[in-house]
Amino acid sequence: MSTQGFSTLAIHAGAAPDPVTGSRVTPIHQTASFVFNDADHAARLFALQEFGNIYTRLTNPTTGVLENRVAALEGGVAAVATASGHSAQHLVFHCLMEPGAEFAAARQLYGGSINQFAHSWKKYDWRVKWFDIDDPDSLKAAVNANTKLVFAESIANPGGLVTDLAAVAEVAHANGAPFVVDNTMASPFLCRPIEHGADIIVHSATKFLGGHGNSLGGVIVDGGRFDWGANAAKFPTLTEPLSFYNGLDIHDVFGAIDLGGGPVNISLAIALRAFALRDIGPALSPFNAFLILTGIETLPLRMARHVENAQAVAKWLESHPKVAWVSHADLPGHRHHDRARRYLPKGAGSVFTFGLKGGYEAAAKVAGGLKLFSLLANIGDTRSLVIHSASTTHRQLSDEQKIAAGALPEAVRLSIGIEDVADIIADLEQALAAV
Ligand SMILES: *Cc1c(COP(=O)(O)O)cnc(C)c1O
């Protein structure tokens, strides 16, 4: 792994001046296909005997720079970019799950992920067992020797709750299951879950990585530490000879491959690309890869400002007479304050909720009365954003699921941007005054 600092990696990791043109910024390789040197070269690429570009559904040089950069920032061994955060999750499950198999997931998740796991996955007969991040017994009850993977968010959307990553990793590993962490809300600037036991990271790059609300994207990072061979019967895609690759056993060939810096285990990344991305097809557009790469160059600066503004706004809201509660883990009274100090020493992010004493009506009115804030379904933009989760993103969930996810009727979710904090607070002040 590189010894360079995070801000240096955010600008340089994976990139080099273009060898043909000298272009300093990574070019947008807006092409569907790549020319082979000859028929032999083509055959070697298709057989995975040599790495190279074939077709943009599999690899693309612009997207490749993004993949290497996010892998470096997360401290993983390889990454695969996808068209969205949801498709990143789909590919991970496609590689690890089998029909009728079970996995465990935290109840405190992005509403879209709850829908994906509870409903769409049923079509594949992938069975979810939910656990509560505040209830270790529920985690133990949800995970057993048949569990294929354990899924949680580092900071849970929308409530700004913090998962005890090391504790979840321990239970997952004791049962031979990899721990998958959605690190969208923290970004690798605030938290690097692989350092706390995570095996696989998924991102909605649409959010803080890209950071400007202008492009959808997803990234999966392979931490390279999970021993697929030791759990071979559970993960046949990775450990059994694949008939469609002339009997290739992915873990055998890619479980300890030397790409120049000593042996690394990139089995999952290979399976994600050569099997899941190839067959399911949610490739990232090279243009979006370019925009997300440009966004990542300022990730450290943006995240520091996001957090600074969010902390000031949370503190201000806490003392407002019309506000019942504020759920930001950097506030000393928050139930996850100690977890935040352990896992998020640079700050607990800029997406959080607060509750109105006036309930559902007041929450909807404040969300609709803000002017600088944009009322929309997204997070992680330079702009400040607001939504009333109970009537929108979490609307399809049952009341019980809403409460578990932190989308209470009186709750307003904010994603604090990087504008001047005085302007953000002034906008909240006028919207609250109208209630
Ligand atoms: C937005 C989001 C997703 C889904 O990502 P898309 O890019 O919208 O597909 C997954 N997890 C979290 C935490 C998110 O905020």
PDBQT file of the ligand as one rigid body, heavy atoms in Angstrom, charges set to zero:
ROOT
HETATM    1  C1  LIG A 501     -27.877   6.719  -2.354  1.00  0.00    +0.000 C 
HETATM    2  C2  LIG A 501     -27.427   5.585  -1.547  1.00  0.00    +0.000 A 
HETATM    3  C3  LIG A 501     -27.357   4.289  -2.087  1.00  0.00    +0.000 A 
HETATM    4  C4  LIG A 501     -27.782   3.974  -3.500  1.00  0.00    +0.000 C 
HETATM    5  O1  LIG A 501     -26.919   4.591  -4.411  1.00  0.00    +0.000 OA
HETATM    6  P1  LIG A 501     -27.382   5.066  -5.895  1.00  0.00    +0.000 P 
HETATM    7  O2  LIG A 501     -26.135   5.682  -6.439  1.00  0.00    +0.000 OA
HETATM    8  O3  LIG A 501     -28.498   6.055  -5.717  1.00  0.00    +0.000 OA
HETATM    9  O4  LIG A 501     -27.825   3.845  -6.601  1.00  0.00    +0.000 OA
HETATM   10  C5  LIG A 501     -26.887   3.282  -1.280  1.00  0.00    +0.000 A 
HETATM   11  N1  LIG A 501     -26.519   3.512   0.007  1.00  0.00    +0.000 NA
HETATM   12  C6  LIG A 501     -26.575   4.750   0.552  1.00  0.00    +0.000 A 
HETATM   13  C7  LIG A 501     -26.143   4.938   1.970  1.00  0.00    +0.000 C 
HETATM   14  C8  LIG A 501     -27.038   5.815  -0.202  1.00  0.00    +0.000 A 
HETATM   15  O5  LIG A 501     -27.107   7.034   0.366  1.00  0.00    +0.000 OA
ENDROOT
TORSDOF 0
